Amino acid sequence: MAGGALNLWLSGPRFIPDCPQRELREAVRYRHRVIEERAREVNRIQKVPEGGHIKLGSVISDVLGISGRAMLRALAQGEEDVERLADPVLELRPIC
């Protein structure tokens, strides 16, 4: 009896959204995946310096902000002066 009730439930009418609704759902799901992937990339970028005992997260709030990218660029270029890296008004910022 339970199998019959389950079979009736599975074969009953289903809601199939129209094409614009399906496209919207697909776009929302894709956006969600892109946001999650970006968060994973930011975590990877922040994890690399932490492997060398450089805690950027305790100094700056946004690792991929202007100051964060300038610090990462300076570290990649071999800058070791902590005072120079921590100075918020550095000539490391890109001039645009």
Buried (B, 14 or more C-beta within 10 A) or exposed (E): EEEEEEEEEEEEEEEEEEEEEEEEEEEEEEEEEEEEEEEEEBEEBBEEBEEEEBEBBEBBEEBEEEBBBBBBEBBEEEBEEEEEBEEEEBEBEEEE
